[in-house]
Amino acid sequence: MGIQDIIEGKRQWRAHMARVKALPPDYQIVYKEIQKYFFKVGPIDLLDGSLLSGILDFFEEGVAAGKGVLELIGEDVAAFCDDLIKDSPTYAEIYQESISGKPGTAEK
């Protein structure tokens, strides 16, 4: 990863966050909670994939349709997040496998 890649990544992240800041306050709060949840759980392809930008697109469509954020995702934000990444490997799962001593994983 060169310096140009880092600069481009920062530029894209700033543009992404500018879109988040353009959302209504309730959408911003829920988006930031989803973001924190994903950073904690750690889907492996979070930064390389289109998960966060897809959620942002979904939220922008909801705003345009005049819907509240909880109408879109439901009352349980964590369940919504889990549903999105149910088939994706996470860093938490990899860690659990590594400490469980399953064959093919590192043992301590």
C-alpha positions in Angstrom: 0.0 0.0 0.0 1.6 3.2 -1.2 1.1 6.7 0.0 -1.3 7.4 -2.8 -3.5 4.5 -1.7 -3.6 5.9 1.8 -4.5 9.4 0.6 -7.2 8.0 -1.7 -8.6 5.9 1.1 -8.8 8.9 3.4 -10.5 10.9 0.7 -13.1 8.2 0.2 -13.7 7.9 4.0 -14.1 11.7 4.3 -16.6 11.7 1.5 -18.5 8.8 3.1 -18.6 10.5 6.4 -19.9 13.7 4.8 -22.8 11.7 3.4 -23.5 10.4 6.9 -23.5 13.9 8.3 -26.1 14.9 5.7 -28.5 12.4 7.1 -31.2 13.4 9.7 -30.0 13.1 13.3 -31.9 9.8 14.1 -30.3 8.2 11.0 -26.9 9.5 12.0 -27.2 8.0 15.5 -28.2 4.6 14.2 -25.6 4.6 11.5 -22.8 5.4 14.1 -24.1 2.6 16.4 -24.1 0.1 13.4 -20.5 1.3 12.6 -19.4 0.8 16.2 -21.0 -2.6 16.2 -19.2 -3.7 13.0 -15.9 -2.3 14.2 -16.3 -4.3 17.4 -17.5 -7.6 15.8 -15.1 -7.2 12.9 -16.4 -8.7 9.7 -13.2 -9.4 7.8 -14.3 -7.7 4.6 -15.7 -4.6 6.3 -13.2 -2.1 5.0 -12.7 -3.8 1.6 -16.3 -4.5 1.0 -19.3 -2.3 0.4 -21.2 -3.1 3.6 -21.1 0.4 5.1 -21.7 2.3 1.9 -24.6 -0.1 1.1 -26.1 0.7 4.5 -25.6 4.4 3.8 -27.3 4.1 0.4 -30.2 2.2 2.1 -30.5 5.0 4.7 -30.5 7.7 2.0 -33.3 5.9 0.2 -35.2 5.7 3.4 -34.8 9.4 4.0 -36.0 10.1 0.4 -39.1 8.0 1.0 -39.8 9.8 4.2 -39.5 6.8 6.5 -38.0 6.7 10.0 -34.8 4.8 10.5 -36.5 2.2 12.8 -39.1 1.6 10.1 -36.3 0.5 7.9 -34.3 -1.7 10.2 -36.6 -2.6 13.0 -36.3 -2.0 16.7 -33.3 -4.2 17.3 -30.2 -2.7 15.7 -27.9 -5.5 16.7 -30.2 -8.1 15.1 -30.2 -6.0 11.9 -26.4 -6.0 12.0 -26.1 -9.7 12.7 -28.5 -10.5 9.8 -26.3 -8.5 7.4 -23.1 -10.4 8.4 -24.5 -13.8 9.1 -22.7 -15.5 6.2 -19.5 -13.4 6.6 -16.5 -14.6 8.6 -15.6 -12.2 11.5 -12.4 -11.6 13.4 -14.3 -12.7 16.6 -15.1 -16.1 15.1 -11.5 -16.5 13.9 -10.3 -15.7 17.4 -12.7 -18.1 19.0 -11.6 -20.9 16.7 -7.9 -20.2 17.5 -8.4 -20.5 21.2 -10.7 -23.5 21.0 -8.0 -25.8 19.8 -9.8 -27.0 16.7 -7.7 -28.8 14.1 -6.1 -26.4 11.7 -5.9 -23.5 14.2 -3.1 -22.1 16.2 -2.8 -23.5 19.8 -1.2 -21.7 22.7 
